[in-house]
Amino acid sequence: MLYAVSAPTYCISYPRRPCRTHYVKNSSVSTSFSVQACLPENNNGFKVEYTPWMIVGLGNPGNKYHGTRHNVGFEMIDCIAQTQGIVMNTIQSKALLGIGSIGEVPILVVKPQAYMNYSGESVGPLAAYYQVPLRHILLVYDEMSLPNGVLRFQPKGGHGYHNGVKSVVGHLDGCREFPRLCIGIGNPPGTMDMKAYLLQKFSTVERHQIDAALGQGVEAVRTLVLNGFDPNITSFNLRQKYKYHKV
């Protein structure tokens, strides 16, 4: 996560954190950039730089889908952006994105705009363009196997028949070794059609549970970005697993 460089680079300052965050052009690759947070040079003449994170929420664009179960990934991105003061005003690779930081660590927050089943068409190109390593691509999406409002971090995994995740895996050359934040939405009741359930808005009780989960998720994402998958994330998963269990 932390490395040092001494070679000169071309820097374009990011206005929100002008003394720390830069877009650094790779002199040998003319079609890609990296997002790095640079600390002042130390006594040895080295700059300390943090590897960026790309946090991607899955969902469908448009007011029609706002507030539906399938769009909780978008909602988490909105919460992170608001908390960190990140303005999402850039369209690139069929995605709406913003660039900022958590602490000293630079982050990209991304909402693909090509509909859920084509999310990978944004994630793959953006990861390549900004040179974000696989281990720093955090995918946030809805998960029916978890109770409503329960969160779970995973360092890697399969697609679990989620078409958005399947698309992302496909556009990352089949690689599955990227972290995820799953947001529980529960299973459809009775014989309700799954698609209809996913595109349905939450009940009042469910909405309160989701809102609380989003706040908890923002803090947990901060912990992950700053410290990685440390014991705090393990404890978070355990607390989430039993959050509705009465002792």
C-alpha positions as CSV (number, residue, x, y, z in Angstrom):
1,M,0.0,0.0,0.0
2,L,2.9,2.3,0.7
3,Y,5.9,2.8,-1.6
4,A,8.5,5.3,-2.4
5,V,9.6,6.9,-5.7
6,S,12.4,9.4,-6.5
7,A,12.0,9.7,-10.3
8,P,10.5,13.0,-11.6
9,T,6.9,12.9,-12.8
10,Y,4.5,15.3,-14.5
11,C,1.8,16.3,-11.9
12,I,-1.5,18.0,-12.4
13,S,-2.8,19.2,-9.0
14,Y,-6.3,18.1,-7.9
15,P,-7.9,21.3,-6.6
16,R,-9.5,20.0,-3.4
17,R,-6.1,18.9,-1.9
18,P,-3.6,20.9,-3.9
19,C,-0.6,20.1,-1.8
20,R,-1.2,16.3,-1.5
21,T,-3.3,14.8,-4.4
22,H,-2.1,14.7,-8.0
23,Y,-2.8,13.1,-11.3
24,V,0.6,11.6,-12.3
25,K,1.2,10.9,-15.9
26,N,3.2,7.8,-16.7
27,S,6.0,8.9,-19.0
28,S,6.1,5.5,-20.7
29,V,2.4,5.0,-21.2
30,S,0.6,7.9,-22.9
31,T,-2.9,6.6,-22.5
32,S,-3.1,6.1,-18.7
33,F,-2.8,8.0,-15.5
34,S,-2.4,7.1,-11.9
35,V,-3.9,8.9,-8.9
36,Q,-1.5,9.3,-6.1
37,A,-1.3,11.2,-2.8
38,C,2.2,12.5,-2.3
39,L,3.7,13.5,1.1
40,P,6.6,16.0,1.3
41,E,10.0,14.7,0.6
42,N,11.9,13.2,3.5
43,N,15.6,13.7,4.3
44,N,16.6,11.1,1.8
45,G,14.8,12.9,-1.0
46,F,12.0,10.3,-1.4
47,K,8.3,11.0,-1.8
48,V,5.9,8.7,0.0
49,E,2.9,7.8,-2.2
50,Y,-0.3,5.9,-1.4
51,T,-1.8,3.5,-3.9
52,P,-5.3,4.7,-4.8
53,W,-8.6,2.9,-4.2
54,M,-11.4,2.8,-6.7
55,I,-14.8,2.3,-5.0
56,V,-17.5,1.2,-7.4
57,G,-21.2,1.1,-6.6
58,L,-23.4,-1.0,-8.8
59,G,-26.9,0.1,-9.9
60,N,-29.1,1.3,-12.7
61,P,-29.1,5.0,-13.8
62,G,-32.1,7.2,-13.9
63,N,-34.9,8.3,-11.6
64,K,-36.9,5.2,-12.3
65,Y,-34.5,3.1,-10.3
66,H,-33.7,5.5,-7.5
67,G,-34.3,4.0,-4.1
68,T,-34.8,0.5,-5.4
69,R,-33.2,-2.6,-3.8
70,H,-30.9,-3.1,-6.8
71,N,-29.5,0.4,-6.4
72,V,-28.1,0.3,-2.9
73,G,-24.6,0.2,-4.3
74,F,-25.2,3.7,-5.8
75,E,-26.5,4.9,-2.5
76,M,-23.4,3.9,-0.7
77,I,-21.2,5.8,-3.2
78,D,-23.4,8.9,-2.7
79,C,-22.9,8.6,1.0
80,I,-19.1,8.2,0.7
81,A,-18.9,11.1,-1.7
82,Q,-21.0,13.3,0.6
83,T,-19.0,12.4,3.7
84,Q,-15.6,13.0,2.1
85,G,-16.7,16.1,0.3
86,I,-16.2,14.6,-3.2
87,V,-18.0,16.2,-6.1
88,M,-19.1,13.6,-8.7
89,N,-19.1,15.6,-11.9
90,T,-17.0,13.7,-14.4
91,I,-18.2,11.3,-17.0
92,Q,-15.6,8.8,-18.2
93,S,-15.9,5.3,-19.6
94,K,-19.7,5.3,-19.3
95,A,-19.5,6.1,-15.6
96,L,-20.1,9.1,-13.3
97,L,-17.1,9.6,-11.0
98,G,-15.3,11.8,-8.6
99,I,-11.8,12.0,-7.2
100,G,-10.9,12.8,-3.6
101,S,-9.3,11.1,-0.6
102,I,-9.8,9.3,2.7
103,G,-7.1,10.6,5.0
104,E,-4.0,10.7,2.8
105,V,-5.2,7.9,0.6
106,P,-6.6,9.0,-2.8
107,I,-9.9,7.4,-3.9
108,L,-12.1,7.3,-7.0
109,V,-15.8,6.9,-6.4
110,V,-17.6,5.5,-9.4
111,K,-21.2,4.8,-10.5
112,P,-21.4,3.0,-13.8
113,Q,-24.1,4.5,-16.1
114,A,-24.4,1.6,-18.6
115,Y,-27.0,-0.3,-16.6
116,M,-26.3,-3.1,-14.1
117,N,-25.6,-5.9,-16.5
118,Y,-22.9,-3.9,-18.3
119,S,-21.1,-2.4,-15.3
120,G,-17.8,-4.0,-16.3
121,E,-17.7,-1.8,-19.3
122,S,-16.8,1.0,-16.9
123,V,-14.8,-0.8,-14.3
124,G,-12.3,-2.5,-16.5
125,P,-11.3,0.6,-18.5
126,L,-11.2,2.9,-15.4
127,A,-9.0,0.5,-13.5
128,A,-6.6,0.4,-16.4
129,Y,-6.6,4.1,-17.0
130,Y,-6.0,5.1,-13.4
131,Q,-3.7,2.1,-12.8
132,V,-5.6,0.9,-9.8
133,P,-4.5,-2.6,-8.7
134,L,-7.0,-5.4,-8.4
135,R,-6.7,-5.5,-4.6
136,H,-7.8,-1.9,-4.4
137,I,-11.0,-2.1,-6.4
138,L,-13.9,-2.2,-3.9
139,L,-17.1,-3.3,-5.5
140,V,-20.3,-2.4,-3.6
141,Y,-23.6,-4.1,-4.4
142,D,-26.9,-5.6,-3.2
143,E,-26.9,-9.2,-1.9
144,M,-30.1,-11.2,-1.5
145,S,-28.4,-13.9,0.6
146,L,-28.0,-11.4,3.5
147,P,-30.8,-10.0,5.6
148,N,-31.9,-6.5,4.8
149,G,-29.4,-3.9,6.1
150,V,-26.7,-6.4,7.0
151,L,-23.2,-5.7,5.5
152,R,-20.3,-8.0,4.7
153,F,-16.8,-7.3,3.4
154,Q,-15.1,-10.0,1.4
155,P,-11.5,-9.8,0.1
156,K,-12.5,-11.8,-3.0
157,G,-15.1,-14.2,-4.3
158,G,-17.3,-15.3,-7.2
159,H,-20.1,-13.5,-8.8
160,G,-22.9,-15.3,-7.0
161,Y,-25.2,-15.0,-10.0
162,H,-25.2,-11.3,-9.7
163,N,-25.1,-10.0,-13.3
164,G,-23.4,-6.7,-12.4
165,V,-20.6,-8.6,-10.6
166,K,-20.4,-11.1,-13.4
167,S,-19.9,-8.2,-15.9
168,V,-17.1,-6.7,-13.8
169,V,-15.3,-10.0,-13.5
170,G,-15.6,-10.5,-17.2
171,H,-14.0,-7.1,-17.9
172,L,-11.2,-7.7,-15.4
173,D,-10.0,-10.6,-17.5
174,G,-11.9,-13.1,-15.4
175,C,-10.0,-12.1,-12.2
176,R,-12.1,-12.4,-9.0
177,E,-9.5,-11.3,-6.5
178,F,-10.9,-7.9,-5.7
179,P,-12.7,-6.9,-2.5
180,R,-16.4,-6.4,-2.1
181,L,-18.9,-4.8,0.2
182,C,-22.2,-6.7,0.1
183,I,-25.3,-4.9,1.3
184,G,-28.1,-7.3,2.3
185,I,-31.5,-6.8,0.8
186,G,-33.1,-10.1,1.8
187,N,-34.9,-12.6,-0.4
188,P,-38.2,-12.1,-2.3
189,P,-41.2,-13.1,-0.2
190,G,-43.1,-16.2,-1.2
191,T,-43.2,-16.7,-5.0
192,M,-42.5,-13.1,-5.9
193,D,-40.6,-12.6,-9.1
194,M,-36.9,-11.9,-8.4
195,K,-36.6,-9.1,-10.9
196,A,-39.8,-7.4,-9.6
197,Y,-38.3,-7.6,-6.1
198,L,-35.0,-6.1,-7.1
199,L,-36.7,-3.2,-8.8
200,Q,-39.0,-2.6,-5.9
201,K,-38.5,0.2,-3.3
202,F,-38.0,-0.6,0.4
203,S,-40.7,-0.6,2.9
204,T,-40.6,2.1,5.7
205,V,-39.0,-0.4,8.1
206,E,-36.5,-1.7,5.5
207,R,-35.6,1.9,4.5
208,H,-34.6,2.7,8.1
209,Q,-32.5,-0.4,8.2
210,I,-30.8,0.5,4.9
211,D,-30.1,4.1,6.0
212,A,-28.5,2.9,9.2
213,A,-26.4,0.4,7.3
214,L,-25.2,3.0,4.8
215,G,-23.8,5.1,7.7
216,Q,-22.1,2.1,9.2
217,G,-20.7,1.2,5.8
218,V,-19.1,4.6,5.2
219,E,-17.1,4.3,8.4
220,A,-16.2,0.7,7.6
221,V,-15.0,1.7,4.1
222,R,-12.8,4.4,5.7
223,T,-11.3,1.7,7.9
224,L,-10.6,-0.6,5.0
225,V,-9.0,2.1,2.9
226,L,-6.7,3.3,5.7
227,N,-5.9,-0.1,7.2
228,G,-6.8,-2.9,4.8
229,F,-8.4,-6.1,5.9
230,D,-7.3,-5.9,9.4
231,P,-9.0,-7.3,12.6
232,N,-11.3,-4.3,12.6
233,I,-12.9,-5.5,9.4
234,T,-13.3,-9.0,10.8
235,S,-15.0,-7.6,13.9
236,F,-17.2,-5.5,11.7
237,N,-18.4,-8.5,9.7
238,L,-19.1,-10.4,13.0
239,R,-21.1,-7.5,14.4
240,Q,-23.1,-7.2,11.2
241,K,-23.8,-10.9,11.1
242,Y,-25.5,-10.8,14.5
243,K,-26.8,-7.2,14.5
244,Y,-30.5,-8.3,14.5
245,H,-30.0,-11.2,17.0
246,K,-31.3,-10.5,20.4
247,V,-29.3,-11.9,23.3
